[in-house]
Amino acid sequence: MLPRGIRNHNPLNIRRTAKDVWKGLAEHQQDAAFCQFKSLEFGWRAAFYLLTRTYYHKYRLYTIRGIISKWAPPTENKTEAYIANVSALTGILPDEPLGIPSDQPSRWMMVGTAMAIQENGTESLDYFAMMRGWELARSDVGKT
């Protein structure tokens, strides 16, 4: 059986809220906790939108530690282990600034991919869908 995030086309397991207006949401949301998208590309788009627009621009989170501490708080996760794993997978130190997303896209894609591996494992990831999701997120500036 595929991991929940992959079944939902939501590789970072974005939680549902009352305000969900994501582009590409599946018409019928059957998972009570997490968003379901029409395709992995739309799930990746939402993930990269959150990372590069909301977390970077709105919350001013520039490091793996800052991002993961908000994304996966200790009340729900083993946050320090999550940070260490993402850091090890990317080769980026936990407190090292990632850079501006438009200037350092590969660093942001690596962080997103490492987070998806943490959430779902490695067997089911579609790296082409991830890259298409990055392109969708970058072309939809200012749109959720």
C-alpha atoms as a printed R data frame, in Angstrom:
    type eleno elety resid chain resno       x      y       z
1   ATOM     1    CA   MET     A     1   0.000  0.000   0.000
2   ATOM     2    CA   LEU     A     2   1.266  3.477  -0.851
3   ATOM     3    CA   PRO     A     3   1.998  5.953   1.956
4   ATOM     4    CA   ARG     A     4  -0.857  8.293   2.851
5   ATOM     5    CA   GLY     A     5   0.860 11.386   1.439
6   ATOM     6    CA   ILE     A     6   1.331  9.697  -1.936
7   ATOM     7    CA   ARG     A     7  -2.218  8.287  -1.998
8   ATOM     8    CA   ASN     A     8  -3.482 11.825  -1.328
9   ATOM     9    CA   HIS     A     9  -1.091 13.319  -3.911
10  ATOM    10    CA   ASN     A    10   0.136 15.406  -0.960
11  ATOM    11    CA   PRO     A    11   3.837 14.533  -0.515
12  ATOM    12    CA   LEU     A    12   4.375 16.816   2.499
13  ATOM    13    CA   ASN     A    13   1.074 15.910   4.177
14  ATOM    14    CA   ILE     A    14  -0.407 19.411   4.214
15  ATOM    15    CA   ARG     A    15  -3.157 19.486   6.819
16  ATOM    16    CA   ARG     A    16  -6.726 20.421   5.940
17  ATOM    17    CA   THR     A    17  -8.135 23.672   7.267
18  ATOM    18    CA   ALA     A    18 -11.439 25.493   6.926
19  ATOM    19    CA   LYS     A    19  -9.710 27.935   4.552
20  ATOM    20    CA   ASP     A    20  -8.380 25.443   1.981
21  ATOM    21    CA   VAL     A    21  -8.477 27.035  -1.452
22  ATOM    22    CA   TRP     A    22  -5.496 25.261  -2.989
23  ATOM    23    CA   LYS     A    23  -5.322 25.097  -6.746
24  ATOM    24    CA   GLY     A    24  -5.718 21.471  -7.802
25  ATOM    25    CA   LEU     A    25  -7.564 20.180  -4.736
26  ATOM    26    CA   ALA     A    26  -9.455 16.976  -5.413
27  ATOM    27    CA   GLU     A    27 -13.172 17.576  -5.718
28  ATOM    28    CA   HIS     A    28 -14.005 15.135  -2.925
29  ATOM    29    CA   GLN     A    29 -11.898 15.402   0.218
30  ATOM    30    CA   GLN     A    30 -12.153 12.010   1.910
31  ATOM    31    CA   ASP     A    31  -9.189 12.306   4.294
32  ATOM    32    CA   ALA     A    32 -10.320 14.102   7.450
33  ATOM    33    CA   ALA     A    33  -6.828 15.320   8.367
34  ATOM    34    CA   PHE     A    34  -4.876 15.986   5.164
35  ATOM    35    CA   CYS     A    35  -5.580 17.691   1.831
36  ATOM    36    CA   GLN     A    36  -6.070 15.553  -1.236
37  ATOM    37    CA   PHE     A    37  -4.960 16.867  -4.629
38  ATOM    38    CA   LYS     A    38  -5.891 15.912  -8.196
39  ATOM    39    CA   SER     A    39  -2.280 14.989  -8.970
40  ATOM    40    CA   LEU     A    40   1.151 14.875  -7.357
41  ATOM    41    CA   GLU     A    41   2.095 17.979  -9.347
42  ATOM    42    CA   PHE     A    42  -0.592 19.972  -7.542
43  ATOM    43    CA   GLY     A    43   0.451 18.529  -4.186
44  ATOM    44    CA   TRP     A    44   4.040 19.540  -4.858
45  ATOM    45    CA   ARG     A    45   2.869 22.940  -6.059
46  ATOM    46    CA   ALA     A    46   1.111 23.524  -2.730
47  ATOM    47    CA   ALA     A    47   4.148 22.261  -0.799
48  ATOM    48    CA   PHE     A    48   6.542 24.581  -2.612
49  ATOM    49    CA   TYR     A    49   4.098 27.455  -2.347
50  ATOM    50    CA   LEU     A    50   4.016 26.963   1.421
51  ATOM    51    CA   LEU     A    51   7.788 26.631   1.707
52  ATOM    52    CA   THR     A    52   8.818 29.506  -0.559
53  ATOM    53    CA   ARG     A    53   5.977 31.963  -0.072
54  ATOM    54    CA   THR     A    54   4.423 31.353   3.315
55  ATOM    55    CA   TYR     A    55   7.402 30.047   5.276
56  ATOM    56    CA   TYR     A    56  10.094 32.129   3.560
57  ATOM    57    CA   HIS     A    57   8.279 35.410   2.868
58  ATOM    58    CA   LYS     A    58   5.547 35.528   5.520
59  ATOM    59    CA   TYR     A    59   7.159 33.773   8.499
60  ATOM    60    CA   ARG     A    60  10.753 34.661   7.567
61  ATOM    61    CA   LEU     A    61  11.981 31.099   8.035
62  ATOM    62    CA   TYR     A    62  15.234 30.659   6.136
63  ATOM    63    CA   THR     A    63  16.756 27.496   7.599
64  ATOM    64    CA   ILE     A    64  15.906 23.820   7.839
65  ATOM    65    CA   ARG     A    65  15.582 24.166  11.621
66  ATOM    66    CA   GLY     A    66  13.208 27.123  11.333
67  ATOM    67    CA   ILE     A    67  11.050 25.487   8.675
68  ATOM    68    CA   ILE     A    68  10.822 22.046  10.279
69  ATOM    69    CA   SER     A    69  10.235 23.465  13.767
70  ATOM    70    CA   LYS     A    70   7.065 25.121  12.444
71  ATOM    71    CA   TRP     A    71   6.103 22.354   9.994
72  ATOM    72    CA   ALA     A    72   6.551 19.451  12.395
73  ATOM    73    CA   PRO     A    73   6.296 20.823  15.959
74  ATOM    74    CA   PRO     A    74   7.401 18.671  18.904
75  ATOM    75    CA   THR     A    75   3.791 18.282  20.036
76  ATOM    76    CA   GLU     A    76   3.182 16.106  16.948
77  ATOM    77    CA   ASN     A    77   6.607 14.896  15.813
78  ATOM    78    CA   LYS     A    78  10.161 14.046  16.753
79  ATOM    79    CA   THR     A    79  11.211 17.460  15.448
80  ATOM    80    CA   GLU     A    80  14.947 17.210  16.134
81  ATOM    81    CA   ALA     A    81  15.128 13.842  14.351
82  ATOM    82    CA   TYR     A    82  13.154 15.320  11.415
83  ATOM    83    CA   ILE     A    83  15.584 18.280  11.245
84  ATOM    84    CA   ALA     A    84  18.620 15.980  11.421
85  ATOM    85    CA   ASN     A    85  17.264 13.716   8.671
86  ATOM    86    CA   VAL     A    86  16.433 16.577   6.289
87  ATOM    87    CA   SER     A    87  19.845 18.120   6.964
88  ATOM    88    CA   ALA     A    88  21.638 14.817   6.333
89  ATOM    89    CA   LEU     A    89  19.701 14.111   3.126
90  ATOM    90    CA   THR     A    90  20.312 17.591   1.688
91  ATOM    91    CA   GLY     A    91  23.833 18.183   3.001
92  ATOM    92    CA   ILE     A    92  22.646 21.564   4.285
93  ATOM    93    CA   LEU     A    93  23.363 22.367   7.930
94  ATOM    94    CA   PRO     A    94  20.234 22.873  10.088
95  ATOM    95    CA   ASP     A    95  20.971 26.563  10.755
96  ATOM    96    CA   GLU     A    96  22.477 27.415   7.363
97  ATOM    97    CA   PRO     A    97  20.395 29.940   5.386
98  ATOM    98    CA   LEU     A    98  18.842 28.327   2.317
99  ATOM    99    CA   GLY     A    99  19.012 31.496   0.224
100 ATOM   100    CA   ILE     A   100  16.344 33.254  -1.775
101 ATOM   101    CA   PRO     A   101  14.132 30.629  -3.479
102 ATOM   102    CA   SER     A   102  14.451 32.234  -6.919
103 ATOM   103    CA   ASP     A   103  18.255 32.374  -6.575
104 ATOM   104    CA   GLN     A   104  18.714 28.945  -4.974
105 ATOM   105    CA   PRO     A   105  15.903 26.775  -6.353
106 ATOM   106    CA   SER     A   106  17.812 23.510  -6.038
107 ATOM   107    CA   ARG     A   107  18.289 24.019  -2.286
108 ATOM   108    CA   TRP     A   108  14.547 24.549  -1.787
109 ATOM   109    CA   MET     A   109  13.695 21.552  -3.981
110 ATOM   110    CA   MET     A   110  16.144 19.409  -1.984
111 ATOM   111    CA   VAL     A   111  14.533 20.479   1.291
112 ATOM   112    CA   GLY     A   112  11.052 19.728  -0.051
113 ATOM   113    CA   THR     A   113  12.173 16.354  -1.374
114 ATOM   114    CA   ALA     A   114  13.888 15.458   1.908
115 ATOM   115    CA   MET     A   115  10.713 16.415   3.784
116 ATOM   116    CA   ALA     A   116   8.681 14.170   1.458
117 ATOM   117    CA   ILE     A   117  11.113 11.319   2.136
118 ATOM   118    CA   GLN     A   118  10.675 11.918   5.874
119 ATOM   119    CA   GLU     A   119   6.888 11.893   5.454
120 ATOM   120    CA   ASN     A   120   6.541  8.993   2.962
121 ATOM   121    CA   GLY     A   121   9.799  7.086   2.471
122 ATOM   122    CA   THR     A   122  11.657  6.848  -0.829
123 ATOM   123    CA   GLU     A   123   9.933  4.120  -2.839
124 ATOM   124    CA   SER     A   124   6.939  6.103  -4.092
125 ATOM   125    CA   LEU     A   125   8.360  9.510  -4.884
126 ATOM   126    CA   ASP     A   126   8.000 10.840  -8.415
127 ATOM   127    CA   TYR     A   127  10.814 13.319  -8.940
128 ATOM   128    CA   PHE     A   128   9.437 14.522 -12.262
129 ATOM   129    CA   ALA     A   129   6.135 15.399 -10.586
130 ATOM   130    CA   MET     A   130   8.173 17.265  -7.965
131 ATOM   131    CA   MET     A   131   9.939 19.323 -10.634
132 ATOM   132    CA   ARG     A   132   6.664 20.050 -12.430
133 ATOM   133    CA   GLY     A   133   5.179 21.117  -9.072
134 ATOM   134    CA   TRP     A   134   8.106 23.515  -8.556
135 ATOM   135    CA   GLU     A   135   7.440 25.045 -11.979
136 ATOM   136    CA   LEU     A   136   3.717 25.396 -11.184
137 ATOM   137    CA   ALA     A   137   4.487 27.077  -7.841
138 ATOM   138    CA   ARG     A   138   6.951 29.508  -9.400
139 ATOM   139    CA   SER     A   139   4.595 30.411 -12.261
140 ATOM   140    CA   ASP     A   140   1.660 31.085  -9.914
141 ATOM   141    CA   VAL     A   141   3.167 33.920  -7.909
142 ATOM   142    CA   GLY     A   142   0.558 35.367  -5.567
143 ATOM   143    CA   LYS     A   143  -2.011 32.604  -6.104
144 ATOM   144    CA   THR     A   144  -2.843 29.905  -3.585
